[in-house]
Amino acid sequence: MTRLIELSHIIEDGMITYTGLPGPVIGDHMSREASRDHYSAGTTFQIGKIEMVANTGTYIDAPFHRYANGSDLSQLEITSVANLEGVVIDVGEAARAIKPEAFNGLNVKDKAVLIHTGWSRHWGADRYFDGHPYLTRESAECLKAAGAVLVGIDSLNIDDNLDGTRPAHTVLLGAGIPIVEHLCNLDALPGAGFKFFAVPAPIKGLGSFPVRAFAIFY
C-alpha cells in the first residue's frame, strides 16, 4: 500500500519560524462578503493575501540564498527537488554539533539526505530557537564529497545560528545542493526506500521559499 507522509509544518498567521523574522500576515484581498458584488446570487469566493518573508515554515534554500550568482528558485531543475531517492539519518539530540561520524558507512550518493534530530517536537515553543542541532562544516563537506543531491534537517537551521559564517550553507549551496530546513515527522519514515519531494514555486530573484515537503513509499 502506498503511503504519503507530510514533512512540512503548517503556516499560520503570525507564527514565527526564525527569531528576528516577522511572522506571516494572512487575510483577505477580497472577502466572501465583498465578492457578492462580483458574482451571481449565491456564488461567493475568497481571494486570499499573504505577506511574509521567504524563510517561513518549512522552506528550501537555493544557491542564490547564499550566492549572488547562484541559481534562484526559478532556475532549480525540478529533478533536483522532486522524486528523489531519500535516506533518513537519525542523529538524535545527544549533541548539538552533528559531525561526519554520523554518516560513516552510509551510501548517500544521488540521494536526498534527511537529518532526523527530533528537534521539530519543539516547534511552536521558545525552546525551538535555542540550542538547536546543526551540521558542522566537516559534515557538510562530507555530504558534498559523498554525492548527496539535497540535504534537509528538522531543526531551526542547518548551521549553528551563532556562527555568522554559516559554513554548512556555504559548502552545500556552493556545490549546488539545495537545503530544506524546519522539516517534521521524519520519525514516520523508513531509513531508506522512499521518494522525497520539496518543490517551491519557480520564483525569479528569490533564493528561499516555503515548500510542501512530503515522502512517498510502499
C-alpha positions as CSV (number, residue, x, y, z in Angstrom):
1,M,0.0,0.0,0.0
2,T,1.3,3.5,-0.9
3,R,2.0,5.8,2.0
4,L,2.4,9.6,1.8
5,I,4.0,11.3,4.8
6,E,3.6,15.0,5.4
7,L,7.0,16.6,6.3
8,S,6.1,20.3,6.4
9,H,4.9,22.5,9.2
10,I,1.6,24.3,8.8
11,I,2.0,28.0,8.0
12,E,-0.4,30.2,10.1
13,D,-1.0,33.9,10.6
14,G,1.6,35.4,12.9
15,M,3.7,32.3,13.5
16,I,7.4,32.8,14.0
17,T,9.8,30.5,12.1
18,Y,13.0,32.2,13.0
19,T,13.8,34.7,15.7
20,G,14.0,38.2,14.3
21,L,12.0,37.5,11.2
22,P,8.3,38.6,11.2
23,G,5.5,36.1,11.0
24,P,3.2,35.9,8.0
25,V,0.1,38.1,7.8
26,I,-2.6,36.1,6.2
27,G,-6.0,37.6,5.3
28,D,-8.4,38.6,2.5
29,H,-7.7,40.5,-0.6
30,M,-11.4,40.0,-1.4
31,S,-13.6,38.6,1.3
32,R,-16.6,36.3,0.5
33,E,-18.9,39.1,1.6
34,A,-17.2,41.6,-0.8
35,S,-17.3,39.1,-3.6
36,R,-21.1,39.1,-3.7
37,D,-20.9,42.3,-5.8
38,H,-18.9,40.5,-8.5
39,Y,-20.8,37.2,-9.0
40,S,-24.3,35.9,-9.3
41,A,-26.6,35.5,-6.3
42,G,-25.4,32.6,-4.1
43,T,-21.9,32.5,-5.6
44,T,-19.0,33.7,-3.5
45,F,-15.2,33.4,-3.5
46,Q,-12.4,34.3,-1.2
47,I,-9.3,35.7,-2.7
48,G,-6.6,35.5,-0.1
49,K,-3.5,37.6,0.5
50,I,-0.3,36.7,2.4
51,E,2.6,38.9,3.3
52,M,5.7,37.0,4.6
53,V,9.4,36.7,4.4
54,A,10.6,33.9,2.1
55,N,12.0,32.0,5.0
56,T,8.7,30.9,6.6
57,G,7.6,27.5,7.7
58,T,9.3,24.5,6.1
59,Y,11.4,26.1,3.2
60,I,14.0,25.3,0.7
61,D,17.2,27.3,0.1
62,A,18.5,27.5,-3.4
63,P,22.2,28.6,-4.1
64,F,21.0,32.2,-4.7
65,H,20.2,32.4,-1.0
66,R,23.9,32.4,-0.2
67,Y,25.5,33.4,-3.5
68,A,24.6,36.4,-5.7
69,N,25.4,34.4,-8.9
70,G,23.8,31.1,-7.7
71,S,20.7,29.6,-9.1
72,D,17.5,31.1,-7.8
73,L,14.2,29.3,-7.3
74,S,13.2,29.6,-11.0
75,Q,16.5,28.0,-12.1
76,L,16.2,24.9,-9.9
77,E,15.7,21.9,-12.0
78,I,12.6,20.1,-10.9
79,T,14.6,16.9,-10.8
80,S,16.7,18.4,-8.0
81,V,13.7,18.8,-5.7
82,A,11.2,16.1,-6.7
83,N,11.1,12.3,-6.8
84,L,14.5,12.0,-5.1
85,E,15.7,8.8,-3.5
86,G,15.8,9.6,0.1
87,V,17.6,8.4,3.2
88,V,17.0,9.4,6.8
89,I,19.9,9.7,9.2
90,D,18.8,9.6,12.8
91,V,21.3,11.5,14.9
92,G,19.1,12.2,18.0
93,E,19.7,15.2,20.3
94,A,22.7,13.9,22.2
95,A,25.0,16.6,20.8
96,R,24.3,19.9,19.1
97,A,27.1,19.6,16.5
98,I,26.5,16.8,14.0
99,K,29.9,15.5,13.0
100,P,31.0,13.4,10.0
101,E,30.9,10.2,12.1
102,A,27.1,10.4,11.8
103,F,27.4,9.4,8.1
104,N,30.0,6.7,8.4
105,G,29.2,3.7,6.2
106,L,26.1,5.3,4.6
107,N,25.5,5.5,0.9
108,V,24.2,9.0,0.2
109,K,25.3,9.3,-3.4
110,D,22.5,10.9,-5.6
111,K,20.2,10.9,-2.6
112,A,18.2,13.4,-0.5
113,V,19.7,13.2,2.9
114,L,17.2,14.0,5.7
115,I,18.8,14.5,9.1
116,H,16.4,13.5,11.9
117,T,17.3,15.2,15.2
118,G,13.9,15.2,16.8
119,W,14.1,18.9,17.3
120,S,10.8,19.5,15.4
121,R,8.9,18.4,18.6
122,H,9.8,21.9,20.0
123,W,8.1,23.7,17.1
124,G,5.9,26.5,18.4
125,A,7.7,26.8,21.7
126,D,10.6,29.1,22.7
127,R,12.8,26.1,23.1
128,Y,12.9,25.7,19.3
129,F,15.0,28.8,18.9
130,D,17.7,27.9,21.5
131,G,20.5,25.3,21.3
132,H,19.3,23.5,18.2
133,P,21.3,20.7,16.4
134,Y,23.3,21.7,13.3
135,L,25.8,20.4,10.8
136,T,29.5,21.2,11.2
137,R,31.5,22.4,8.2
138,E,33.2,19.0,8.1
139,S,29.9,17.2,7.9
140,A,28.7,19.4,5.1
141,E,32.0,18.7,3.3
142,C,31.5,15.0,3.9
143,L,28.0,15.0,2.3
144,K,29.2,17.1,-0.6
145,A,32.1,14.7,-1.3
146,A,29.8,11.7,-0.9
147,G,27.4,12.9,-3.6
148,A,24.3,14.0,-1.7
149,V,22.0,16.0,-4.0
150,L,19.8,17.6,-1.3
151,V,20.2,17.9,2.5
152,G,17.3,18.5,4.9
153,I,17.0,18.9,8.6
154,D,14.2,19.0,11.2
155,S,15.9,21.8,13.1
156,L,15.9,25.6,13.3
157,N,18.9,25.9,11.0
158,I,21.3,23.6,9.3
159,D,24.1,25.8,10.7
160,D,24.8,26.9,14.2
161,N,22.8,30.2,14.3
162,L,25.6,31.7,16.4
163,D,28.1,31.2,13.6
164,G,27.8,34.1,11.2
165,T,30.0,32.4,8.6
166,R,27.2,29.8,8.0
167,P,29.6,27.1,6.9
168,A,27.0,24.4,6.0
169,H,25.1,26.8,3.8
170,T,28.3,28.0,2.3
171,V,29.6,24.5,1.4
172,L,26.3,22.9,0.3
173,L,24.8,25.8,-1.7
174,G,28.2,26.5,-3.1
175,A,28.1,23.0,-4.6
176,G,24.6,23.5,-5.9
177,I,23.0,21.3,-3.2
178,P,19.6,22.6,-2.1
179,I,18.9,22.7,1.6
180,V,15.5,22.2,3.3
181,E,15.1,23.4,6.9
182,H,12.3,23.0,9.5
183,L,11.2,19.6,8.4
184,C,9.0,17.5,10.6
185,N,7.6,13.9,11.0
186,L,10.9,12.3,9.9
187,D,10.3,9.6,12.5
188,A,7.5,8.4,10.4
189,L,9.8,7.5,7.5
190,P,11.9,4.3,6.9
191,G,15.6,4.7,6.9
192,A,15.6,4.4,3.1
193,G,13.4,3.2,0.2
194,F,11.3,6.3,-0.2
195,K,11.0,9.2,-2.6
196,F,11.3,12.8,-1.3
197,F,9.6,15.9,-2.7
198,A,10.2,19.6,-1.7
199,V,9.0,21.7,-4.5
200,P,8.9,25.5,-4.3
201,A,7.2,27.9,-6.7
202,P,9.6,28.9,-9.5
203,I,10.1,32.5,-8.4
204,K,12.7,34.6,-10.1
205,G,15.0,36.6,-7.8
206,L,14.4,34.6,-4.7
207,G,16.7,32.0,-3.0
208,S,14.3,30.6,-0.4
209,F,10.6,29.8,-0.2
210,P,8.2,27.5,1.6
211,V,7.6,24.0,0.3
212,R,5.1,21.3,0.8
213,A,7.7,18.6,1.6
214,F,6.5,15.0,1.6
215,A,7.7,11.5,1.1
216,I,6.1,8.5,-0.6
217,F,6.9,4.9,-0.1
218,Y,5.2,1.5,-0.5
